[in-house]
Amino acid sequence: RVIELHPEYGHEMVRGIGFLGEARAAVLHHHERLDGSGYPYGLRGSQIPESARVVAVADAFDAMTSTRCYQRARPVPVALEELERCAGAQFDPRMVAALVQALGRCGWHPAVTGEEQPRLPAPTAVVSSRPGARG
């Protein structure tokens, strides 16, 4: 149940940021499902803001194609198959189709794939501002 609270926590964090506009609704409702089985409010269909339906697809795609502590990244075609399988119940079919079309046109070029380790910058020496001190 704790994980189901993150949309509300996120919404509370951005609530006072006026320029975000409808993005605040996307933060709050991105785990709602078209069939009403989502959270936090069990909204269904057109009750779910369009911005939240876009973010839901993007969030799921990112989760599936990123390596997490509990699972390795899935290949993009596998993630797209899963999104298409869930279109209509969990995801807005128009948003899934838009992602599939965009990836077909532009491809997918992640900075780090599931097969690579991120390249972190080399550690830098700490320089002290005290004369004679070693860093």
C-alpha positions, 0 to 999 in steps of 0.5 A: 500500500505504501507504493500506492501513496507515491502519486499523492505524495508527489502531487503534494510536493508539486501542488504549489508550483503554479507553472506546472498546470495540468502536469500536477494532475498527471503526477496525481493520476498516472497510476489510474487505469482505464478499467478503473482498477488503478490508484489512488482514486480508481478513476476510469476512462475519460475521468483520467486526465489525458496528461496522466494517460500519457505519463502512465505509458511513459512511466511503464515503458521506462520501468520496463526498459530500465534495470531496477534492483528487482529486475533487468531491463527488458528489450524495447520490443518486449516492452512495447508488446506488453504495453500493446497487450495492456492497451484498453484495460490499463493504458489508453490505446491512443497513447500506446499507439503514439509511443509505438509510432514515435519509436518506429519513426525515431528509434530508441537511444537510451543513455544506458541500457540494461546490458551496460553499467552507467559510466560515472565520472572519475572521483576528484580530489578534494582541495582544501582552502586552508593553506598547507592542508592536504586534500 
